[in-house]
């Protein structure tokens, strides 16, 4: 756990954090209420509520884990709510799900499978942030800070980019529970292309930071996202 003595208040606009936290909390409460009062989780409203709940949990944990385990780097954008691509995917998901219901009924198998894959992806990403601690950052680091170490234990022994691996499967899980095949397919392709470019770019700096040690780690530990080496 990071020390709170490293907290940098000048990086955190508290009113922005409060507003985002309140918004996420309010939407979370609404989703929980819908699910609790719903007679079935196979309705469009309940599935969309479950999907939206997964989004709220994800963004809340992004801030929470950063604040606790990488306090020096926390800022009011640690919720990562500023990426427009995420909103496009969210809106597309909300559109495809009810449209698809005109032709295909919701299936209980996909609900359970989607929840399990979503939880798996979320847990993997959160564990990646926790395990890396002060070495984790939402932004690619181009300079080697003294606090940065090469983490190879825990989930980093399974994937050398476990936060990306976790996000990839979290995204697919959220689409699986909605049975959104179009958004899932296009989203998976976009994520694979994005992570291929990002991993290649990021690892240029990691090699410069850690030299032969990272080269050896890269050869022995795959990313485990399809088509991302």
Secondary structure, DSSP 8 states (H G I E B T S, - for coil): ---GGG--GGG--HHHHHHHHHHHHHHHHHHHHHHHH-S-TTSHHHHHHHHHHHHHHHHHHHHHHHHHH-GGG--TTTT----HHHHHHHHHHHHHHHHHTTTS---HHHHHHHHHHHHHHHHHHHHHHHHHGGG--SS---S--TT-----SGGGGT-TTHHHHHHHHHHHHHHHHHT-HHHHHHHHHHHHHHHHHHHHHHHHHHHHHHTHHHHHHHHHS---STT--
